[in-house]
Amino acid sequence: LLPVSFEDYLSGLYKKDRHELRRKLRRAESSEGLSWYAITAQDHEHDLTEAAEAFINLMMQSRSDKSDFMTAAMRRFFHSMIKATHAGGFLHLSFLEVDGVKAATYLCFDYGSRRLVFNSGLDTTQFQSLSLGIVLAARLIEDSIQLGCTEFDFLRGDEDYKYRLGAKDTHIYHVSVER
């Protein structure tokens, strides 16, 4: 659950995690040319096909298992999903750029008062010292709080960075009904 302010959110992190996040935010945001933006359902100025391709490329760059996962069929699925969630009113596709170069991305869905993280991507060849994946995640959490969201959910996966950003384990149930 999200608190009412970003400062309250930071206060809720473990001391070491709070210190590290603030340090990463200061370092990255002192860099020239750093900016982030999100394509949402209200955004009709960005080319969704181009944005989907940029997301997919960053996703594939971030880890080899994500690259292996991205078959031609999966690529078509992501393009279709991004267009459908945009049309449905719950797309939140964000990019963090350095001097106009897309360096980090998150594909989220804003549903009700929740922001749900579906997947992410990161350019691992440039800007490593800036921790841009963490920086963008923190800005998304801050944006969620400002919008009045009650929850920011990383969904599946137990990656360490999620816990350093305050994630808590939840139960996921798989139900199979047979006749």
C-alpha positions as MATLAB code, in Angstrom:
seq = 'LLPVSFEDYLSGLYKKDRHELRRKLRRAESSEGLSWYAITAQDHEHDLTEAAEAFINLMMQSRSDKSDFMTAAMRRFFHSMIKATHAGGFLHLSFLEVDGVKAATYLCFDYGSRRLVFNSGLDTTQFQSLSLGIVLAARLIEDSIQLGCTEFDFLRGDEDYKYRLGAKDTHIYHVSVER';
ca = [
       0.000    0.000    0.000;
       1.162    3.504   -0.775;
       1.362    6.287    1.793;
       0.107    9.817    1.145;
       3.503   11.343    0.270;
       6.776   10.304   -1.318;
       8.617   11.344    1.851;
       6.384    8.998    3.852;
       7.182    6.263    1.331;
      10.917    6.866    1.752;
      10.534    6.865    5.536;
       8.944    3.415    5.304;
      12.020    1.870    3.671;
      14.816    0.284    5.664;
      17.429    2.890    6.582;
      20.102    1.491    4.244;
      17.635    1.161    1.330;
      16.348    4.710    1.906;
      19.897    6.086    1.942;
      20.840    4.188   -1.231;
      17.705    5.268   -3.086;
      18.193    8.923   -2.183;
      21.853    8.692   -3.243;
      20.909    7.126   -6.597;
      18.217    9.723   -7.219;
      20.618   12.607   -6.441;
      23.390   11.185   -8.630;
      21.141   10.480  -11.600;
      19.196   13.707  -11.385;
      22.359   15.798  -11.202;
      23.227   14.477  -14.673;
      22.574   16.660  -17.679;
      19.829   15.629  -20.061;
      17.914   13.254  -17.769;
      14.142   13.168  -18.287;
      11.270   10.746  -18.025;
       7.800   10.603  -19.488;
       4.875    8.220  -19.696;
       2.535    7.300  -22.493;
      -0.935    6.902  -21.040;
      -4.430    6.456  -22.398;
      -4.764   10.234  -22.588;
      -1.585   10.515  -24.701;
      -2.194   10.594  -28.426;
       1.002   12.364  -29.490;
       3.372    9.370  -29.283;
       3.544    6.657  -31.919;
       2.475    3.466  -30.083;
       4.192    1.178  -32.590;
       7.488    3.008  -32.110;
       7.036    3.087  -28.321;
       6.237   -0.633  -28.198;
       9.332   -1.409  -30.241;
      11.494    0.767  -27.985;
      10.079   -1.004  -24.925;
      10.726   -4.441  -26.450;
      14.290   -3.526  -27.418;
      15.117   -2.278  -23.916;
      13.434   -5.305  -22.374;
      15.552   -7.614  -24.527;
      18.742   -5.715  -23.645;
      18.165   -5.963  -19.919;
      18.583   -9.736  -19.485;
      19.322  -12.717  -21.703;
      16.234  -14.624  -20.502;
      14.039  -11.720  -21.599;
      15.786  -11.682  -24.964;
      15.246  -15.432  -25.381;
      11.590  -15.000  -24.429;
      10.997  -12.405  -27.160;
      10.059  -14.565  -30.118;
       8.342  -13.085  -33.176;
       4.990  -14.206  -31.739;
       5.767  -12.566  -28.375;
       6.793   -9.363  -30.143;
       3.406   -9.293  -31.918;
       1.679   -9.983  -28.590;
       3.424   -7.038  -26.900;
       2.545   -4.699  -29.763;
      -1.100   -5.821  -29.604;
      -1.235   -5.598  -25.819;
       0.213   -2.086  -25.725;
      -2.298   -0.886  -28.310;
      -5.213   -2.652  -26.568;
      -4.336   -1.324  -23.092;
      -3.962    2.167  -24.538;
      -7.395    1.895  -26.154;
      -8.793    0.380  -22.940;
      -7.601    3.311  -20.871;
      -5.061    1.709  -18.569;
      -1.686    1.843  -20.348;
       1.197    3.480  -18.491;
       4.359    2.989  -20.577;
       7.221    5.045  -19.206;
      10.690    5.834  -20.498;
      13.669    7.458  -18.858;
      16.017    9.140  -21.316;
      19.520   10.567  -21.124;
      20.142   13.200  -23.793;
      17.278   11.760  -25.834;
      18.520    8.152  -25.594;
      15.983    5.769  -24.077;
      17.771    4.098  -21.171;
      15.047    2.524  -18.995;
      11.394    1.598  -19.396;
       8.469    0.206  -17.431;
       5.265   -1.200  -18.878;
       2.557   -0.714  -16.266;
      -1.195   -0.768  -16.122;
      -3.175    1.775  -14.129;
      -6.244   -0.087  -12.985;
      -8.572    1.468  -10.449;
      -6.336    2.983   -7.823;
      -3.482    0.562   -8.491;
      -0.383    0.746  -10.680;
       0.641   -2.736  -11.778;
       4.124   -3.335  -13.190;
       3.996   -5.821  -16.046;
       7.605   -5.734  -17.248;
      10.637   -3.513  -17.604;
      13.733   -2.972  -19.670;
      17.106   -1.343  -19.265;
      19.988   -0.387  -21.511;
      22.829   -2.286  -19.849;
      25.523   -0.965  -22.205;
      25.375    2.711  -21.205;
      24.698    4.751  -18.068;
      25.233    1.856  -15.598;
      26.607    4.198  -12.949;
      23.306    6.092  -12.893;
      21.084    3.156  -11.761;
      18.377    4.336  -14.136;
      16.065    1.342  -13.683;
      15.849    2.060   -9.950;
      15.536    5.802  -10.575;
      12.627    5.309  -12.978;
      10.912    2.883  -10.591;
      11.201    5.445   -7.784;
       9.755    8.169  -10.007;
       6.877    5.849  -10.947;
       6.164    5.223   -7.275;
       6.264    8.971   -6.613;
       3.958    9.604   -9.591;
       1.566    6.905   -8.327;
       1.394    8.591   -4.933;
       0.774   12.006   -6.518;
      -2.060   10.527   -8.612;
      -3.686    9.123   -5.467;
      -2.992    5.470   -6.209;
      -3.321    3.258   -3.165;
      -1.047    0.487   -4.413;
       2.080    0.027   -6.506;
       2.432   -3.667   -7.324;
       5.525   -5.217   -8.923;
       3.422   -8.328   -9.561;
       5.410  -11.557  -10.010;
       9.108  -12.029   -9.452;
      11.375  -11.885   -6.455;
      14.162   -9.687   -7.790;
      16.171   -7.979   -5.051;
      15.563   -4.446   -6.343;
      11.818   -4.841   -5.700;
      12.413   -5.531   -2.019;
      14.894   -2.632   -1.752;
      12.067   -0.442   -3.048;
       9.705   -1.714   -0.346;
       7.902   -4.592   -2.074;
       6.175   -7.128    0.135;
       5.419  -10.715   -0.776;
       1.848  -11.543   -1.686;
       0.278  -14.874   -2.424;
      -0.506  -15.864   -5.979;
      -2.969  -18.646   -6.402;
      -3.396  -20.886   -9.400;
      -6.833  -22.444   -9.618;
      -7.706  -25.213  -11.991;
     -11.313  -26.250  -12.366;
     -12.055  -29.488  -14.142;
     -15.214  -31.237  -14.914;
];
